């Protein structure tokens, strides 16, 4: 069996140090203003250096950085070393990244989520590369007895053009390691970037394509057991009794154990365990209301009209604005629960011992995993290690730690190393869904078509605050009221790619199109009018960058040739999330009497684009993800049990339904602001607004496939 083996950060540095010296730089992930310092190889081997990450340049010319953030497909394992290599003027072929394990003593924000990894690490990585370059130049200047100012760097070498001398970074690394790092360092001007902004292949592409063991499901440790877990088949049930005699008698089964509200079958292979799990005889009893989708629709209606709302933002006199309005527009939008359905189902390895716990697997929040395991085992956090594997998708699902907790419970009970594996059915029915939400929007227009009043109420199922009260159009309307109502459901929920905004953007941008039409204004012009209001005479706090939003609106309109294409029905959408701004134009044409989405034009402001290839993939993937779930994604329930249990019942977008996605990046030179999520929220509305242009029928609920206007199209 080919197995995934993990190398800890400390072990990596010991190996590197023992291999023959080189230049090692310690730099702070927790403090972007702190400069790297030279680290003595002997101290590294002794394990006495307490820095947050390391940049090393070996005598073999290999440049390595240890990356703290989990790689989940967002591309940081490629982007991080690109940033270092840019400032270092390194040969890209000689740069690699090692995944760091959990270490809260030296890392900050060791999380993948919120599109925040690159914004957090951008300056830290640049300083690491620039400092290494400075030291290598100083080492060469001393060796050749020439002024450092006469030296340049290029492609992993220091050059003295006057004498023709050159040396590789590996040849200079030992001497550079004996120097003291500067207290101040100059970073490159953006115009001098050579690598950043280019298209670079993902560093794991070859290993992924050839099936090398990278993921949690690949991990194997000699002597470990496998476990599958039977959870209640409906939300609101609790365990009453278990008859496991037949399961225990089956080949390869080591034990059947219960904990909390679950039953775990433990054995020597996943297949043996699955077959035994199928013969368990379990009785459940009711612990909470067994909600059905029909109940949710009724609850939405009741709470929308009579629920106790929490006011999130109130500007001006909303009642007066609506009372005096020349026209009032009102609409409601609703979305269902959704599973995350990453390609790699949940899994995790745990070995609970008396003296500590070893955890290995795919998690977006390794610190949370450690904390939760400490609670259930009573073992101090400092005695728990977490090794992070590459992750086959997550979309927010792996921000939770339930699957890690399960592994720890089972290992503790059977007193052996155990890997818990979820089947696809487990993954789809196991909960932590995107919350179901209904929104009601109201707009008041004066006689000139100016929006003088705006109201939004969100009713969510375990969504917390189902609004984003300070997002656009807040700050652009004199009289505004945004509030929310919460329903506590036994159906578990959690963050789902672009939490809350993944549907809120669709609803808001669809509604603004309705308002623009009622006002007799072009949809793009109407949005620009609101943004100009927020810029020139803002109403209370404006917590988004108006100029950046205006820029993507104008770029999308320009690149799509807005309103000027014959036989093409265009829909517009723009949204701000996770510090970035994305405007999209959906283009529909009629084919055989049916509307077909052919193109999406996206204008994106995410600051400096590090890897053109990776960034394009993030935007295109976000658009397709947003469109697919808007059109087809649906999770329904009957008496607390999910109706959809696998992909045969959960419709995804198909290859022939994916439009061309034309992406344009705003080049404004600001530091990167995140890209893993911002392209998803605007996608559904860009399509829905184009659909209205083509058919004169509004799509107010997701999935679109359940809307009467959409039936017969897919």
MOPE-V156832 format. One record per residue. N is the residue number from 0. RES is the residue in one small letter. BURIAL is I if it has 24 or more other C-alpha atoms within 12 Angstrom, else O. Layout:
# MOPE-V156832
N;RES;BURIAL + N;RES;BURIAL
This chain:
# MOPE-V156832
0;x;O + 1;x;O + 2;x;O + 3;x;I + 4;x;O + 5;x;I + 6;x;O + 7;x;I + 8;x;I + 9;x;I + 10;x;O + 11;x;I + 12;x;I + 13;x;I + 14;x;O + 15;x;I + 16;x;I + 17;x;O + 18;x;O + 19;x;O + 20;x;I + 21;x;I + 22;x;I + 23;x;I + 24;x;I + 25;x;I + 26;x;I + 27;x;I + 28;x;I + 29;x;I + 30;x;O + 31;x;O + 32;x;O + 33;x;I + 34;x;I + 35;x;I + 36;x;I + 37;x;I + 38;x;I + 39;x;I + 40;x;I + 41;x;O + 42;x;O + 43;x;I + 44;x;I + 45;x;O + 46;x;O + 47;x;O + 48;x;I + 49;x;I + 50;x;I + 51;x;I + 52;x;I + 53;x;I + 54;x;I + 55;x;I + 56;x;I + 57;x;I + 58;x;I + 59;x;I + 60;x;I + 61;x;I + 62;x;I + 63;x;I + 64;x;I + 65;x;I + 66;x;I + 67;x;I + 68;x;I + 69;x;I + 70;x;I + 71;x;I + 72;x;I + 73;x;I + 74;x;I + 75;x;I + 76;x;I + 77;x;I + 78;x;I + 79;x;I + 80;x;I + 81;x;I + 82;x;I + 83;x;I + 84;x;I + 85;x;I + 86;x;I + 87;x;I + 88;x;I + 89;x;I + 90;x;I + 91;x;I + 92;x;O + 93;x;I + 94;x;I + 95;x;I + 96;x;I + 97;x;I + 98;x;I + 99;x;I + 100;x;I + 101;x;I + 102;x;I + 103;x;I + 104;x;O + 105;x;I + 106;x;I + 107;x;I + 108;x;I + 109;x;I + 110;x;I + 111;x;I + 112;x;I + 113;x;I + 114;x;I + 115;x;I + 116;x;I + 117;x;I + 118;x;I + 119;x;I + 120;x;I + 121;x;I + 122;x;I + 123;x;I + 124;x;I + 125;x;I + 126;x;I + 127;x;I + 128;x;I + 129;x;I + 130;x;I + 131;x;I + 132;x;I + 133;x;I + 134;x;I + 135;x;I + 136;x;I + 137;x;I + 138;x;I + 139;x;I + 140;x;I + 141;x;O + 142;x;O + 143;x;O + 144;x;O + 145;x;O + 146;x;O + 147;x;O + 148;x;O + 149;x;O + 150;x;I + 151;x;I + 152;x;I + 153;x;I + 154;x;I + 155;x;I + 156;x;I + 157;x;I + 158;x;I + 159;x;I + 160;x;O + 161;x;O + 162;x;O + 163;x;O + 164;x;O + 165;x;I + 166;x;I + 167;x;I + 168;x;I + 169;x;I + 170;x;I + 171;x;I + 172;x;I + 173;x;I + 174;x;I + 175;x;I + 176;x;I + 177;x;I + 178;x;I + 179;x;I + 180;x;I + 181;x;O + 182;x;O + 183;x;O + 184;x;I + 185;x;O + 186;x;I + 187;x;I + 188;x;O + 189;x;O + 190;x;O + 191;x;O + 192;x;I + 193;x;I + 194;x;I + 195;x;I + 196;x;I + 197;x;O + 198;x;O + 199;x;I + 200;x;O + 201;x;I + 202;x;I + 203;x;I + 204;x;O + 205;x;O + 206;x;O + 207;x;O + 208;x;O + 209;x;O + 210;x;O + 211;x;O + 212;x;I + 213;x;I + 214;x;I + 215;x;I + 216;x;I + 217;x;I + 218;x;I + 219;x;I + 220;x;I + 221;x;O + 222;x;O + 223;x;I + 224;x;I + 225;x;I + 226;x;I + 227;x;I + 228;x;I + 229;x;I + 230;x;I + 231;x;I + 232;x;I + 233;x;I + 234;x;I + 235;x;I + 236;x;I + 237;x;I + 238;x;I + 239;x;O + 240;x;O + 241;x;I + 242;x;O + 243;x;I + 244;x;O + 245;x;O + 246;x;I + 247;x;I + 248;x;O + 249;x;I + 250;x;O + 251;x;I + 252;x;I + 253;x;I + 254;x;I + 255;x;I + 256;x;I + 257;x;I + 258;x;I + 259;x;O + 260;x;I + 261;x;I + 262;x;I + 263;x;I + 264;x;I + 265;x;I + 266;x;I + 267;x;I + 268;x;I + 269;x;I + 270;x;O + 271;x;I + 272;x;I + 273;x;I + 274;x;I + 275;x;I + 276;x;I + 277;x;O + 278;x;O + 279;x;I + 280;x;O + 281;x;I + 282;x;O + 283;x;O + 284;x;O + 285;x;O + 286;x;O + 287;x;O + 288;x;O + 289;x;I + 290;x;I + 291;x;I + 292;x;I + 293;x;O + 294;x;O + 295;x;I + 296;x;I + 297;x;O + 298;x;I + 299;x;I + 300;x;I + 301;x;O + 302;x;I + 303;x;I + 304;x;O + 305;x;O + 306;x;O + 307;x;O + 308;x;I + 309;x;O + 310;x;O + 311;x;I + 312;x;I + 313;x;I + 314;x;I + 315;x;O + 316;x;O + 317;x;I + 318;x;O + 319;x;O + 320;x;I + 321;x;I + 322;x;O + 323;x;O + 324;x;I + 325;x;O + 326;x;I + 327;x;I + 328;x;I + 329;x;I + 330;x;I + 331;x;I + 332;x;I + 333;x;I + 334;x;I + 335;x;I + 336;x;I + 337;x;I + 338;x;I + 339;x;I + 340;x;I + 341;x;I + 342;x;I + 343;x;I + 344;x;I + 345;x;I + 346;x;I + 347;x;I + 348;x;I + 349;x;I + 350;x;I + 351;x;I + 352;x;I + 353;x;O + 354;x;O + 355;x;I + 356;x;I + 357;x;I + 358;x;I + 359;x;I + 360;x;I + 361;x;I + 362;x;I + 363;x;I + 364;x;I + 365;x;I + 366;x;I + 367;x;I + 368;x;I + 369;x;I + 370;x;I + 371;x;I + 372;x;I + 373;x;I + 374;x;O + 375;x;I + 376;x;I + 377;x;O + 378;x;I + 379;x;O + 380;x;I + 381;x;O + 382;x;I + 383;x;I + 384;x;I + 385;x;I + 386;x;I + 387;x;I + 388;x;I + 389;x;I + 390;x;I + 391;x;I + 392;x;I + 393;x;I + 394;x;I + 395;x;I + 396;x;I + 397;x;I + 398;x;I + 399;x;I + 400;x;I + 401;x;I + 402;x;I + 403;x;I + 404;x;I + 405;x;I + 406;x;I + 407;x;I + 408;x;I + 409;x;I + 410;x;I + 411;x;I + 412;x;I + 413;x;I + 414;x;O + 415;x;I + 416;x;I + 417;x;I + 418;x;I + 419;x;I + 420;x;I + 421;x;I + 422;x;I + 423;x;I + 424;x;I + 425;x;I + 426;x;I + 427;x;I + 428;x;I + 429;x;I + 430;x;I + 431;x;I + 432;x;I + 433;x;I + 434;x;I + 435;x;I + 436;x;I + 437;x;I + 438;x;I + 439;x;I + 440;x;I + 441;x;I + 442;x;I + 443;x;I + 444;x;I + 445;x;O + 446;x;O + 447;x;O + 448;x;I + 449;x;I + 450;x;I + 451;x;I + 452;x;I + 453;x;I + 454;x;I + 455;x;I + 456;x;I + 457;x;I + 458;x;I + 459;x;I + 460;x;I + 461;x;I + 462;x;I + 463;x;I + 464;x;I + 465;x;I + 466;x;I + 467;x;I + 468;x;I + 469;x;I + 470;x;I + 471;x;I + 472;x;I + 473;x;I + 474;x;I + 475;x;I + 476;x;I + 477;x;I + 478;x;I + 479;x;I + 480;x;I + 481;x;I + 482;x;I + 483;x;I + 484;x;I + 485;x;I + 486;x;I + 487;x;I + 488;x;I + 489;x;I + 490;x;I + 491;x;I + 492;x;I + 493;x;I + 494;x;I + 495;x;I + 496;x;I + 497;x;I + 498;x;I + 499;x;I + 500;x;I + 501;x;I + 502;x;I + 503;x;I + 504;x;I + 505;x;I + 506;x;I + 507;x;I + 508;x;I + 509;x;I + 510;x;I + 511;x;I + 512;x;I + 513;x;I + 514;x;I + 515;x;I + 516;x;I + 517;x;I + 518;x;I + 519;x;O + 520;x;O + 521;x;I + 522;x;I + 523;x;I + 524;x;I + 525;x;I + 526;x;I + 527;x;I + 528;x;I + 529;x;I + 530;x;I + 531;x;I + 532;x;I + 533;x;I + 534;x;I + 535;x;O + 536;x;O + 537;x;I + 538;x;I + 539;x;O + 540;x;I + 541;x;I + 542;x;I + 543;x;I + 544;x;I + 545;x;I + 546;x;I + 547;x;I + 548;x;I + 549;x;I + 550;x;I + 551;x;I + 552;x;I + 553;x;I + 554;x;I + 555;x;I + 556;x;I + 557;x;O + 558;x;I + 559;x;I + 560;x;O + 561;x;I + 562;x;I + 563;x;O + 564;x;O + 565;x;O + 566;x;O + 567;x;I + 568;x;I + 569;x;I + 570;x;I + 571;x;I + 572;x;I + 573;x;I + 574;x;I + 575;x;I + 576;x;I + 577;x;I + 578;x;I + 579;x;I + 580;x;I + 581;x;I + 582;x;I + 583;x;I + 584;x;I + 585;x;I + 586;x;I + 587;x;I + 588;x;I + 589;x;O + 590;x;O + 591;x;O + 592;x;O + 593;x;O + 594;x;I + 595;x;I + 596;x;I + 597;x;I + 598;x;I + 599;x;I + 600;x;I + 601;x;I + 602;x;I + 603;x;I + 604;x;I + 605;x;I + 606;x;I + 607;x;I + 608;x;I + 609;x;I + 610;x;I + 611;x;I + 612;x;I + 613;x;I + 614;x;I + 615;x;I + 616;x;I + 617;x;I + 618;x;I + 619;x;I + 620;x;I + 621;x;I + 622;x;I + 623;x;I + 624;x;I + 625;x;I + 626;x;I + 627;x;I + 628;x;I + 629;x;I + 630;x;I + 631;x;I + 632;x;I + 633;x;I + 634;x;I + 635;x;I + 636;x;I + 637;x;O + 638;x;I + 639;x;I + 640;x;I + 641;x;I + 642;x;I + 643;x;I + 644;x;I + 645;x;I + 646;x;I + 647;x;O + 648;x;O + 649;x;I + 650;x;I + 651;x;I + 652;x;I + 653;x;O + 654;x;O + 655;x;O + 656;x;O + 657;x;I + 658;x;I + 659;x;O + 660;x;I + 661;x;I + 662;x;I + 663;x;I + 664;x;I + 665;x;I + 666;x;O + 667;x;O + 668;x;O + 669;x;O + 670;x;I + 671;x;I + 672;x;I + 673;x;I + 674;x;I + 675;x;I + 676;x;I + 677;x;I + 678;x;I + 679;x;I + 680;x;I + 681;x;I + 682;x;I + 683;x;I + 684;x;I + 685;x;I + 686;x;I + 687;x;I + 688;x;I + 689;x;I + 690;x;I + 691;x;I + 692;x;I + 693;x;I + 694;x;O + 695;x;O + 696;x;O + 697;x;I + 698;x;I + 699;x;I + 700;x;I + 701;x;I + 702;x;I + 703;x;I + 704;x;I + 705;x;I + 706;x;I + 707;x;O + 708;x;I + 709;x;I + 710;x;O + 711;x;O + 712;x;O + 713;x;O
